[in-house]
Amino acid sequence: MRNKLANALVVLFCFPFLVLNSYSQDNLVIGFNAHYGFIWAHHPEIQYVIQGHIPAFEINIAKPTYGDKIWQQRYHYPDMGICFLHVDLGNPAILGNADAISGYMNFPLVSERKFNLNFRVGAGIAYLTKKFDRLDDHKNMVIGSHIDGTANLRLNTKIHLSDHLIMEAGLGMTHFSNGAFALPNLGLNIPTVNLGASYILGKKHEKIVTDTIISINKKMEYLVYVTGGVTEINPPGSNKYFAYTFSFVAGKRLTYMSRFNLGLDFFYNPANIKNLKQDTITLSNNLQNVQVGIKLGYELVISRLSIPIEMGTFLYTKYTGSGYLYHRLGLRYRITEHIIANVTLKTFWAKADYIEWGGAYRF
């Protein structure tokens, strides 16, 4: 049953990418890469489950861009693709294996006729065969769920051996975690080196170059975000709590690729009440559980998609167990001029709080 659920989630996640990359059979790039690396012991409890180096392989399908849209030219004609990754986590009894499917974009940093240096960014969904279990896998203090999120950053080179054949090599970091949906959630960080090859189907198109200067609206814009997510607190297997976030944001587009935001966040997380009770602190009413924060943010804008990075500090909070500074990283997509979809991870530095699912209305 679990395997069927995992397969269904993978298919649902991949469907948009498959449509994107399959609507034209011309100019697809099919690649294979072998990886070799290690689990980074960023926490003492991870050290004792590490038994060896980590082999992995990936299969990817990508579609080059040629400047049909202005953002493709501004980002130097990136590739867009999907990737299947299989990772042997080096400890079959406790950690098992990881299988992931991700969408990614490959941004050229240096682009010559025979040589490319690229920065690749990807995110997706993963299935880990092993997770924490009180009876069967109590030593696994790394991951508390089979279904997890994954992210990948990679610096990779491409050497064009012919018009169709490309050799690849790179350095990357892959991350697995569930955003504190289920504890434990120390997460896995896996640095790897990769070596592989890819093959271009069809003929290359000429890149479109335009000298048109695109005007952007630099007026202030105002947004209201409503998001929510599920979190769990220690010990593993405890109750889950639904947390809410309301945000009021003033933003300004400075360049074609960047936007800066200033905002107020209002958080309501019932898990904080439980944590306070464990510290023998009782609130007189639920309103005292509201946390108020001020934040400063930057968004990298890629057409309708943006990647927000935010840092905030609490102006008011009764619960201080995670500190006063909080952070946010994720994806936002502008569906219309007024409606924005939001998936972001709220953290306290490297400690996940919960994944915020929701959206915003732009005035």
Buried (B, 14 or more C-beta within 10 A) or exposed (E): EEEEEBEEBBEEBBEEBEEBBEEEEEBBBBBBBEBEBBBBBEBEEBEEBBEEEBBBBBBBBBBBBBBEEBBBBBBBBBBBBBBBBBBBBBBEEBBBBBBBBBBBBBBBEEEEEEEBBBBBBBBBBBBBBBBBEEEEBEBBBBBBBBBBBBBBBBBBBBEBEEEBEBEBBBBBBBBBBBBBBBBBBBBBBBBBEBEBBBEBEEEEEEBBEEEEEEEEEEEEBEBBBBBBBBBBBEEBEEEBBEBBBBBEBEBBBEEBBEBEBBBBBBBBBBBBBBBBEEEEEEBEEEEBBBBEBEBEBBBBBBEEBBBBBBEBEBEEBBBEEBEEEBBBBBBBBBEEEEEBBBBBBBBBEEBBBBBBBBBBEBE
